[in-house]
């Protein structure tokens, strides 16, 4: 099971970060999405979704300004979720485990950009020769091959050998330390919400954010229901504003 899980995790991280065509790759990078196959493989879908949702909250407000990622939520999820499921780790501790890998992924992304710079220079030479096939290989095939060598091995090793290692470490950790991890894991999703409020930016929009939170918390409205209600409110505001400007 560990071998199959490690292979799936490694291939998932490689494919999600290839960003071929920039279509569904961003969806595959989300911890909540990858939690579904990992949960099905481990036979515990509900726990996987809880862990994935918790990790997702840490990165919900992050924006890749200029194409530079501030954190790699894909690596954080693809490592923390399988290890947490295999070792029986609770959601709060899994969130804390994901955090350093999210930062490590930024370094891997910089290495990828350095490698792709070589392919870009090579593509310029092919362009001078009129070799369109060579340009295509430098744009797609060679970066994907380099990405496989860069991203698959570390994830595979961490998942295949990491579950037993993590379990041994958890067994020797004192109770106060694991409790501290749980408390920290509960705080980190709140940080994600705070970043979201900061990204919203305009003070006039913050009441809508708070309104949606209280609707879900106190009136037990589902997230999808709140989203539909918010879309309707946004459309009404836009329509009223256009009517006012046209008058």
Helices and strands as residue ranges (DSSP letters): H 2-18, G 20-22, H 25-28, H 31-42, H 45-59, G 65-67, H 73-87, H 91-129, H 132-136, I 137-141, H 142-147, I 148-152, H 153-172, H 175-200, H 203-218, H 223-246
